């Protein structure tokens, strides 16, 4: 099952704005040269005097390696820099204790 994580940014300078994903501080294509994790294309959507930029991260299979990888969406423009990390919800541990009966 493929998992897709989206990143969105608003920019008044879309031609000068970079929107990309990192995995553990490295470019995703370097960390996953086999394409198991890959970035989608940047999609631009005009919104008033600004532009909304979207870029998805496609994870082919959410296994142990991917769960341990810190995926970060980065936005870089003349106006500044922002980064946000994707966080995975921890699995619920199975309840332990005496059974019924």
Backbone as XML, in Angstrom:
<?xml version="1.0"?>
<chain id="A" units="angstrom">
  <residue number="1" name="UNK">
    <atom name="N" x="0.842" y="-1.174" z="0.000"/>
    <atom name="CA" x="0.000" y="0.000" z="0.000"/>
    <atom name="C" x="0.891" y="1.242" z="0.000"/>
  </residue>
  <residue number="2" name="UNK">
    <atom name="N" x="0.657" y="2.141" z="-0.926"/>
    <atom name="CA" x="1.412" y="3.386" z="-0.999"/>
    <atom name="C" x="0.839" y="4.401" z="-0.023"/>
  </residue>
  <residue number="3" name="UNK">
    <atom name="N" x="1.725" y="5.076" z="0.693"/>
    <atom name="CA" x="1.343" y="6.148" z="1.606"/>
    <atom name="C" x="1.787" y="7.457" z="0.968"/>
  </residue>
  <residue number="4" name="UNK">
    <atom name="N" x="0.910" y="8.443" z="0.959"/>
    <atom name="CA" x="1.236" y="9.750" z="0.402"/>
    <atom name="C" x="1.115" y="10.804" z="1.488"/>
  </residue>
  <residue number="5" name="UNK">
    <atom name="N" x="2.174" y="11.607" z="1.627"/>
    <atom name="CA" x="2.197" y="12.711" z="2.580"/>
    <atom name="C" x="2.297" y="13.989" z="1.758"/>
  </residue>
  <residue number="6" name="UNK">
    <atom name="N" x="1.450" y="14.959" z="2.048"/>
    <atom name="CA" x="1.424" y="16.204" z="1.283"/>
    <atom name="C" x="2.088" y="17.340" z="2.038"/>
  </residue>
  <residue number="7" name="UNK">
    <atom name="N" x="2.697" y="18.235" z="1.280"/>
    <atom name="CA" x="3.293" y="19.445" z="1.829"/>
    <atom name="C" x="2.752" y="20.615" z="1.021"/>
  </residue>
  <residue number="8" name="UNK">
    <atom name="N" x="2.343" y="21.665" z="1.713"/>
    <atom name="CA" x="1.750" y="22.826" z="1.070"/>
    <atom name="C" x="2.405" y="24.092" z="1.589"/>
  </residue>
  <residue number="9" name="UNK">
    <atom name="N" x="2.657" y="25.028" z="0.685"/>
    <atom name="CA" x="3.245" y="26.316" z="1.065"/>
    <atom name="C" x="2.585" y="27.420" z="0.251"/>
  </residue>
  <residue number="10" name="UNK">
    <atom name="N" x="2.505" y="28.597" z="0.832"/>
    <atom name="CA" x="1.974" y="29.771" z="0.155"/>
    <atom name="C" x="3.131" y="30.704" z="-0.150"/>
  </residue>
  <residue number="11" name="UNK">
    <atom name="N" x="3.236" y="31.153" z="-1.412"/>
    <atom name="CA" x="4.354" y="32.007" z="-1.804"/>
    <atom name="C" x="3.890" y="33.131" z="-2.717"/>
  </residue>
  <residue number="12" name="UNK">
    <atom name="N" x="4.433" y="34.313" z="-2.487"/>
    <atom name="CA" x="4.183" y="35.427" z="-3.406"/>
    <atom name="C" x="5.247" y="35.468" z="-4.502"/>
  </residue>
  <residue number="13" name="UNK">
    <atom name="N" x="6.255" y="34.586" z="-4.390"/>
    <atom name="CA" x="7.339" y="34.486" z="-5.379"/>
    <atom name="C" x="7.523" y="33.028" z="-5.803"/>
  </residue>
  <residue number="14" name="UNK">
    <atom name="N" x="6.520" y="32.421" z="-6.449"/>
    <atom name="CA" x="6.600" y="30.986" z="-6.748"/>
    <atom name="C" x="7.776" y="30.588" z="-7.632"/>
  </residue>
  <residue number="15" name="UNK">
    <atom name="N" x="8.200" y="31.466" z="-8.538"/>
    <atom name="CA" x="9.329" y="31.133" z="-9.414"/>
    <atom name="C" x="10.651" y="31.093" z="-8.661"/>
  </residue>
  <residue number="16" name="UNK">
    <atom name="N" x="10.677" y="31.686" z="-7.478"/>
    <atom name="CA" x="11.900" y="31.722" z="-6.672"/>
    <atom name="C" x="11.778" y="30.881" z="-5.403"/>
  </residue>
  <residue number="17" name="UNK">
    <atom name="N" x="10.739" y="30.055" z="-5.336"/>
    <atom name="CA" x="10.483" y="29.240" z="-4.149"/>
    <atom name="C" x="10.777" y="27.778" z="-4.441"/>
  </residue>
  <residue number="18" name="UNK">
    <atom name="N" x="11.534" y="27.153" z="-3.564"/>
    <atom name="CA" x="11.813" y="25.718" z="-3.650"/>
    <atom name="C" x="10.981" y="25.002" z="-2.601"/>
  </residue>
  <residue number="19" name="UNK">
    <atom name="N" x="10.371" y="23.895" z="-2.996"/>
    <atom name="CA" x="9.578" y="23.061" z="-2.098"/>
    <atom name="C" x="10.049" y="21.634" z="-2.323"/>
  </residue>
  <residue number="20" name="UNK">
    <atom name="N" x="10.627" y="21.013" z="-1.297"/>
    <atom name="CA" x="11.186" y="19.671" z="-1.481"/>
    <atom name="C" x="11.154" y="18.892" z="-0.170"/>
  </residue>
  <residue number="21" name="UNK">
    <atom name="N" x="11.355" y="17.581" z="-0.289"/>
    <atom name="CA" x="11.372" y="16.671" z="0.850"/>
    <atom name="C" x="12.788" y="16.177" z="1.116"/>
  </residue>
  <residue number="22" name="UNK">
    <atom name="N" x="13.106" y="16.013" z="2.398"/>
    <atom name="CA" x="14.357" y="15.391" z="2.830"/>
    <atom name="C" x="14.024" y="14.162" z="3.666"/>
  </residue>
  <residue number="23" name="UNK">
    <atom name="N" x="14.936" y="13.199" z="3.658"/>
    <atom name="CA" x="14.850" y="12.038" z="4.532"/>
    <atom name="C" x="16.126" y="11.979" z="5.354"/>
  </residue>
  <residue number="24" name="UNK">
    <atom name="N" x="16.016" y="12.122" z="6.660"/>
    <atom name="CA" x="17.188" y="12.164" z="7.553"/>
    <atom name="C" x="18.207" y="13.205" z="7.093"/>
  </residue>
  <residue number="25" name="UNK">
    <atom name="N" x="17.722" y="14.333" z="6.580"/>
    <atom name="CA" x="18.604" y="15.414" z="6.160"/>
    <atom name="C" x="19.203" y="15.259" z="4.775"/>
  </residue>
  <residue number="26" name="UNK">
    <atom name="N" x="18.874" y="14.173" z="4.074"/>
    <atom name="CA" x="19.384" y="13.941" z="2.716"/>
    <atom name="C" x="18.242" y="14.043" z="1.714"/>
  </residue>
  <residue number="27" name="UNK">
    <atom name="N" x="18.595" y="14.342" z="0.474"/>
    <atom name="CA" x="17.570" y="14.350" z="-0.559"/>
    <atom name="C" x="16.995" y="12.944" z="-0.694"/>
  </residue>
  <residue number="28" name="UNK">
    <atom name="N" x="15.677" y="12.866" z="-0.845"/>
    <atom name="CA" x="14.973" y="11.579" z="-0.877"/>
    <atom name="C" x="15.502" y="10.684" z="-1.994"/>
  </residue>
  <residue number="29" name="UNK">
    <atom name="N" x="15.801" y="11.262" z="-3.161"/>
    <atom name="CA" x="16.283" y="10.433" z="-4.279"/>
    <atom name="C" x="17.661" y="9.849" z="-4.010"/>
  </residue>
  <residue number="30" name="UNK">
    <atom name="N" x="18.438" y="10.465" z="-3.124"/>
    <atom name="CA" x="19.752" y="9.917" z="-2.734"/>
    <atom name="C" x="19.581" y="8.826" z="-1.680"/>
  </residue>
  <residue number="31" name="UNK">
    <atom name="N" x="18.636" y="9.043" z="-0.763"/>
    <atom name="CA" x="18.401" y="8.084" z="0.310"/>
    <atom name="C" x="17.694" y="6.824" z="-0.201"/>
  </residue>
  <residue number="32" name="UNK">
    <atom name="N" x="16.835" y="6.991" z="-1.194"/>
    <atom name="CA" x="16.078" y="5.873" z="-1.775"/>
    <atom name="C" x="16.293" y="5.849" z="-3.292"/>
  </residue>
  <residue number="33" name="UNK">
    <atom name="N" x="17.500" y="5.491" z="-3.752"/>
    <atom name="CA" x="17.763" y="5.499" z="-5.201"/>
    <atom name="C" x="16.907" y="4.495" z="-5.973"/>
  </residue>
  <residue number="34" name="UNK">
    <atom name="N" x="16.333" y="3.515" z="-5.268"/>
    <atom name="CA" x="15.476" y="2.526" z="-5.929"/>
    <atom name="C" x="14.071" y="3.063" z="-6.190"/>
  </residue>
  <residue number="35" name="UNK">
    <atom name="N" x="13.776" y="4.281" z="-5.709"/>
    <atom name="CA" x="12.461" y="4.875" z="-5.935"/>
    <atom name="C" x="11.389" y="4.409" z="-4.977"/>
  </residue>
  <residue number="36" name="UNK">
    <atom name="N" x="11.759" y="3.654" z="-3.934"/>
    <atom name="CA" x="10.775" y="3.179" z="-2.963"/>
    <atom name="C" x="10.072" y="4.346" z="-2.274"/>
  </residue>
  <residue number="37" name="UNK">
    <atom name="N" x="10.788" y="5.455" z="-2.119"/>
    <atom name="CA" x="10.216" y="6.709" z="-1.628"/>
    <atom name="C" x="10.591" y="7.764" z="-2.655"/>
  </residue>
  <residue number="38" name="UNK">
    <atom name="N" x="9.602" y="8.524" z="-3.120"/>
    <atom name="CA" x="9.890" y="9.512" z="-4.161"/>
    <atom name="C" x="8.992" y="10.732" z="-3.995"/>
  </residue>
  <residue number="39" name="UNK">
    <atom name="N" x="9.480" y="11.848" z="-4.517"/>
    <atom name="CA" x="8.713" y="13.086" z="-4.507"/>
    <atom name="C" x="7.843" y="13.170" z="-5.750"/>
  </residue>
  <residue number="40" name="UNK">
    <atom name="N" x="6.672" y="13.774" z="-5.589"/>
    <atom name="CA" x="5.844" y="14.095" z="-6.738"/>
    <atom name="C" x="6.287" y="15.429" z="-7.317"/>
  </residue>
  <residue number="41" name="UNK">
    <atom name="N" x="5.635" y="15.843" z="-8.358"/>
    <atom name="CA" x="5.922" y="17.129" z="-8.989"/>
    <atom name="C" x="5.346" y="18.258" z="-8.133"/>
  </residue>
  <residue number="42" name="UNK">
    <atom name="N" x="5.926" y="19.436" z="-8.253"/>
    <atom name="CA" x="5.369" y="20.609" z="-7.583"/>
    <atom name="C" x="4.169" y="21.085" z="-8.399"/>
  </residue>
  <residue number="43" name="UNK">
    <atom name="N" x="3.041" y="21.231" z="-7.730"/>
    <atom name="CA" x="1.817" y="21.706" z="-8.367"/>
    <atom name="C" x="1.537" y="23.108" z="-7.837"/>
  </residue>
  <residue number="44" name="UNK">
    <atom name="N" x="1.305" y="24.049" z="-8.742"/>
    <atom name="CA" x="1.043" y="25.439" z="-8.365"/>
    <atom name="C" x="-0.427" y="25.772" z="-8.585"/>
  </residue>
  <residue number="45" name="UNK">
    <atom name="N" x="-1.008" y="26.468" z="-7.607"/>
    <atom name="CA" x="-2.413" y="26.867" z="-7.674"/>
    <atom name="C" x="-2.512" y="28.349" z="-7.305"/>
  </residue>
  <residue number="46" name="UNK">
    <atom name="N" x="-2.853" y="29.212" z="-8.270"/>
    <atom name="CA" x="-2.960" y="30.645" z="-7.961"/>
    <atom name="C" x="-4.026" y="30.893" z="-6.893"/>
  </residue>
  <residue number="47" name="UNK">
    <atom name="N" x="-3.704" y="31.776" z="-5.967"/>
    <atom name="CA" x="-4.660" y="32.136" z="-4.923"/>
    <atom name="C" x="-4.485" y="33.622" z="-4.625"/>
  </residue>
  <residue number="48" name="UNK">
    <atom name="N" x="-5.318" y="34.449" z="-5.227"/>
    <atom name="CA" x="-5.199" y="35.894" z="-5.065"/>
    <atom name="C" x="-3.882" y="36.373" z="-5.655"/>
  </residue>
  <residue number="49" name="UNK">
    <atom name="N" x="-3.135" y="37.135" z="-4.867"/>
    <atom name="CA" x="-1.840" y="37.645" z="-5.342"/>
    <atom name="C" x="-0.697" y="36.681" z="-5.047"/>
  </residue>
  <residue number="50" name="UNK">
    <atom name="N" x="-1.016" y="35.534" z="-4.468"/>
    <atom name="CA" x="0.009" y="34.545" z="-4.124"/>
    <atom name="C" x="-0.253" y="33.243" z="-4.879"/>
  </residue>
  <residue number="51" name="UNK">
    <atom name="N" x="0.586" y="32.266" z="-4.634"/>
    <atom name="CA" x="0.447" y="30.944" z="-5.244"/>
    <atom name="C" x="0.620" y="29.885" z="-4.165"/>
  </residue>
  <residue number="52" name="UNK">
    <atom name="N" x="-0.274" y="28.905" z="-4.167"/>
    <atom name="CA" x="-0.142" y="27.764" z="-3.269"/>
    <atom name="C" x="0.665" y="26.704" z="-4.003"/>
  </residue>
  <residue number="53" name="UNK">
    <atom name="N" x="1.717" y="26.217" z="-3.363"/>
    <atom name="CA" x="2.557" y="25.158" z="-3.918"/>
    <atom name="C" x="2.274" y="23.871" z="-3.155"/>
  </residue>
  <residue number="54" name="UNK">
    <atom name="N" x="2.109" y="22.772" z="-3.883"/>
    <atom name="CA" x="1.879" y="21.455" z="-3.281"/>
    <atom name="C" x="2.958" y="20.499" z="-3.790"/>
  </residue>
  <residue number="55" name="UNK">
    <atom name="N" x="3.459" y="19.646" z="-2.899"/>
    <atom name="CA" x="4.362" y="18.576" z="-3.327"/>
    <atom name="C" x="4.125" y="17.376" z="-2.423"/>
  </residue>
  <residue number="56" name="UNK">
    <atom name="N" x="3.852" y="16.239" z="-3.035"/>
    <atom name="CA" x="3.600" y="15.008" z="-2.292"/>
    <atom name="C" x="4.871" y="14.187" z="-2.153"/>
  </residue>
  <residue number="57" name="UNK">
    <atom name="N" x="4.902" y="13.401" z="-1.096"/>
    <atom name="CA" x="5.939" y="12.396" z="-0.887"/>
    <atom name="C" x="5.238" y="11.052" z="-0.967"/>
  </residue>
  <residue number="58" name="UNK">
    <atom name="N" x="5.675" y="10.196" z="-1.879"/>
    <atom name="CA" x="5.058" y="8.884" z="-2.082"/>
    <atom name="C" x="5.960" y="7.812" z="-1.485"/>
  </residue>
  <residue number="59" name="UNK">
    <atom name="N" x="5.420" y="7.073" z="-0.529"/>
    <atom name="CA" x="6.164" y="6.013" z="0.152"/>
    <atom name="C" x="5.535" y="4.692" z="-0.269"/>
  </residue>
  <residue number="60" name="UNK">
    <atom name="N" x="6.305" y="3.890" z="-1.007"/>
    <atom name="CA" x="5.781" y="2.651" z="-1.564"/>
    <atom name="C" x="5.292" y="1.666" z="-0.522"/>
  </residue>
  <residue number="61" name="UNK">
    <atom name="N" x="6.007" y="1.553" z="0.568"/>
    <atom name="CA" x="5.638" y="0.639" z="1.643"/>
    <atom name="C" x="6.148" y="1.226" z="2.947"/>
  </residue>
  <residue number="62" name="UNK">
    <atom name="N" x="5.281" y="1.348" z="3.909"/>
    <atom name="CA" x="5.652" y="1.957" z="5.185"/>
    <atom name="C" x="6.178" y="0.874" z="6.121"/>
  </residue>
  <residue number="63" name="UNK">
    <atom name="N" x="7.462" y="0.530" z="5.926"/>
    <atom name="CA" x="8.102" y="-0.497" z="6.736"/>
    <atom name="C" x="8.929" y="0.105" z="7.855"/>
  </residue>
  <residue number="64" name="UNK">
    <atom name="N" x="9.703" y="-0.738" z="8.519"/>
    <atom name="CA" x="10.514" y="-0.298" z="9.659"/>
    <atom name="C" x="11.498" y="0.796" z="9.261"/>
  </residue>
  <residue number="65" name="UNK">
    <atom name="N" x="12.129" y="0.655" z="8.100"/>
    <atom name="CA" x="13.100" y="1.678" z="7.673"/>
    <atom name="C" x="12.425" y="3.043" z="7.499"/>
  </residue>
  <residue number="66" name="UNK">
    <atom name="N" x="11.277" y="3.045" z="6.852"/>
    <atom name="CA" x="10.568" y="4.297" z="6.612"/>
    <atom name="C" x="10.051" y="4.903" z="7.918"/>
  </residue>
  <residue number="67" name="UNK">
    <atom name="N" x="9.609" y="4.065" z="8.838"/>
    <atom name="CA" x="9.130" y="4.567" z="10.131"/>
    <atom name="C" x="10.254" y="5.197" z="10.946"/>
  </residue>
  <residue number="68" name="UNK">
    <atom name="N" x="11.494" y="4.764" z="10.711"/>
    <atom name="CA" x="12.645" y="5.336" z="11.419"/>
    <atom name="C" x="13.246" y="6.534" z="10.688"/>
  </residue>
  <residue number="69" name="UNK">
    <atom name="N" x="12.775" y="6.815" z="9.496"/>
    <atom name="CA" x="13.305" y="7.933" z="8.716"/>
    <atom name="C" x="12.566" y="9.218" z="9.076"/>
  </residue>
  <residue number="70" name="UNK">
    <atom name="N" x="13.315" y="10.283" z="9.320"/>
    <atom name="CA" x="12.724" y="11.596" z="9.582"/>
    <atom name="C" x="12.506" y="12.302" z="8.248"/>
  </residue>
  <residue number="71" name="UNK">
    <atom name="N" x="11.265" y="12.319" z="7.781"/>
    <atom name="CA" x="10.926" y="12.991" z="6.535"/>
    <atom name="C" x="10.562" y="14.440" z="6.850"/>
  </residue>
  <residue number="72" name="UNK">
    <atom name="N" x="11.198" y="15.364" z="6.135"/>
    <atom name="CA" x="11.006" y="16.787" z="6.389"/>
    <atom name="C" x="10.666" y="17.505" z="5.097"/>
  </residue>
  <residue number="73" name="UNK">
    <atom name="N" x="9.611" y="18.298" z="5.128"/>
    <atom name="CA" x="9.260" y="19.154" z="4.001"/>
    <atom name="C" x="9.949" y="20.497" z="4.211"/>
  </residue>
  <residue number="74" name="UNK">
    <atom name="N" x="10.626" y="20.968" z="3.172"/>
    <atom name="CA" x="11.391" y="22.213" z="3.250"/>
    <atom name="C" x="10.853" y="23.201" z="2.221"/>
  </residue>
  <residue number="75" name="UNK">
    <atom name="N" x="10.681" y="24.447" z="2.661"/>
    <atom name="CA" x="10.297" y="25.549" z="1.780"/>
    <atom name="C" x="11.384" y="26.602" z="1.897"/>
  </residue>
  <residue number="76" name="UNK">
    <atom name="N" x="11.937" y="26.998" z="0.757"/>
    <atom name="CA" x="13.020" y="27.978" z="0.736"/>
    <atom name="C" x="12.707" y="29.027" z="-0.326"/>
  </residue>
  <residue number="77" name="UNK">
    <atom name="N" x="12.700" y="30.292" z="0.091"/>
    <atom name="CA" x="12.432" y="31.390" z="-0.842"/>
    <atom name="C" x="13.167" y="32.633" z="-0.362"/>
  </residue>
  <residue number="78" name="UNK">
    <atom name="N" x="13.177" y="33.705" z="-1.170"/>
    <atom name="CA" x="13.795" y="34.946" z="-0.709"/>
    <atom name="C" x="13.137" y="35.491" z="0.563"/>
  </residue>
  <residue number="79" name="UNK">
    <atom name="N" x="11.891" y="35.098" z="0.812"/>
    <atom name="CA" x="11.178" y="35.556" z="2.007"/>
    <atom name="C" x="11.599" y="34.803" z="3.262"/>
  </residue>
  <residue number="80" name="UNK">
    <atom name="N" x="12.259" y="33.651" z="3.102"/>
    <atom name="CA" x="12.688" y="32.899" z="4.275"/>
    <atom name="C" x="12.727" y="31.404" z="4.049"/>
  </residue>
  <residue number="81" name="UNK">
    <atom name="N" x="12.784" y="30.693" z="5.166"/>
    <atom name="CA" x="12.958" y="29.240" z="5.191"/>
    <atom name="C" x="11.986" y="28.665" z="6.212"/>
  </residue>
  <residue number="82" name="UNK">
    <atom name="N" x="11.392" y="27.529" z="5.881"/>
    <atom name="CA" x="10.542" y="26.810" z="6.833"/>
    <atom name="C" x="10.719" y="25.321" z="6.593"/>
  </residue>
  <residue number="83" name="UNK">
    <atom name="N" x="10.619" y="24.544" z="7.658"/>
    <atom name="CA" x="10.714" y="23.084" z="7.555"/>
    <atom name="C" x="9.745" y="22.471" z="8.552"/>
  </residue>
  <residue number="84" name="UNK">
    <atom name="N" x="9.071" y="21.419" z="8.134"/>
    <atom name="CA" x="8.153" y="20.688" z="9.002"/>
    <atom name="C" x="8.394" y="19.203" z="8.816"/>
  </residue>
  <residue number="85" name="UNK">
    <atom name="N" x="8.398" y="18.503" z="9.931"/>
    <atom name="CA" x="8.674" y="17.069" z="9.909"/>
    <atom name="C" x="7.369" y="16.284" z="9.918"/>
  </residue>
  <residue number="86" name="UNK">
    <atom name="N" x="7.310" y="15.235" z="9.090"/>
    <atom name="CA" x="6.172" y="14.316" z="9.118"/>
    <atom name="C" x="6.356" y="13.398" z="10.317"/>
  </residue>
  <residue number="87" name="UNK">
    <atom name="N" x="5.306" y="13.203" z="11.079"/>
    <atom name="CA" x="5.388" y="12.350" z="12.274"/>
    <atom name="C" x="4.389" y="11.211" z="12.133"/>
  </residue>
  <residue number="88" name="UNK">
    <atom name="N" x="4.830" y="10.039" z="12.511"/>
    <atom name="CA" x="3.983" y="8.852" z="12.436"/>
    <atom name="C" x="3.417" y="8.578" z="13.820"/>
  </residue>
  <residue number="89" name="UNK">
    <atom name="N" x="2.155" y="8.202" z="13.874"/>
    <atom name="CA" x="1.537" y="7.817" z="15.147"/>
    <atom name="C" x="2.127" y="6.483" z="15.574"/>
  </residue>
  <residue number="90" name="UNK">
    <atom name="N" x="2.539" y="6.360" z="16.843"/>
    <atom name="CA" x="3.096" y="5.078" z="17.290"/>
    <atom name="C" x="2.019" y="4.000" z="17.284"/>
  </residue>
  <residue number="91" name="UNK">
    <atom name="N" x="2.451" y="2.792" z="16.976"/>
    <atom name="CA" x="1.512" y="1.671" z="17.027"/>
    <atom name="C" x="1.064" y="1.470" z="18.462"/>
  </residue>
  <residue number="92" name="UNK">
    <atom name="N" x="-0.177" y="1.099" z="18.598"/>
    <atom name="CA" x="-0.661" y="0.794" z="19.935"/>
    <atom name="C" x="-0.124" y="-0.568" z="20.336"/>
  </residue>
  <residue number="93" name="UNK">
    <atom name="N" x="0.423" y="-0.638" z="21.533"/>
    <atom name="CA" x="0.948" y="-1.910" z="22.030"/>
    <atom name="C" x="-0.222" y="-2.812" z="22.394"/>
  </residue>
  <residue number="94" name="UNK">
    <atom name="N" x="-0.098" y="-4.098" z="22.114"/>
    <atom name="CA" x="-1.185" y="-5.004" z="22.485"/>
    <atom name="C" x="-1.329" y="-5.055" z="24.001"/>
  </residue>
  <residue number="95" name="UNK">
    <atom name="N" x="-2.551" y="-5.108" z="24.439"/>
    <atom name="CA" x="-2.811" y="-5.183" z="25.883"/>
    <atom name="C" x="-2.356" y="-6.537" z="26.401"/>
  </residue>
  <residue number="96" name="UNK">
    <atom name="N" x="-1.716" y="-6.523" z="27.554"/>
    <atom name="CA" x="-1.270" y="-7.770" z="28.171"/>
    <atom name="C" x="-1.979" y="-7.930" z="29.503"/>
  </residue>
  <residue number="97" name="UNK">
    <atom name="N" x="-2.198" y="-9.125" z="29.865"/>
    <atom name="CA" x="-2.845" y="-9.378" z="31.148"/>
    <atom name="C" x="-3.606" y="-10.682" z="31.084"/>
  </residue>
  <residue number="98" name="UNK">
    <atom name="N" x="-4.251" y="-11.000" z="32.165"/>
    <atom name="CA" x="-4.989" y="-12.271" z="32.191"/>
    <atom name="C" x="-6.164" y="-12.244" z="31.221"/>
  </residue>
  <residue number="99" name="UNK">
    <atom name="N" x="-6.428" y="-13.400" z="30.648"/>
    <atom name="CA" x="-7.546" y="-13.520" z="29.726"/>
    <atom name="C" x="-8.862" y="-13.597" z="30.479"/>
  </residue>
  <residue number="100" name="UNK">
    <atom name="N" x="-9.913" y="-13.586" z="29.713"/>
    <atom name="CA" x="-11.228" y="-13.719" z="30.334"/>
    <atom name="C" x="-11.506" y="-15.187" z="30.565"/>
  </residue>
  <residue number="101" name="UNK">
    <atom name="N" x="-11.764" y="-15.557" z="31.780"/>
    <atom name="CA" x="-12.177" y="-16.922" z="32.026"/>
    <atom name="C" x="-11.180" y="-17.763" z="32.584"/>
  </residue>
</chain>
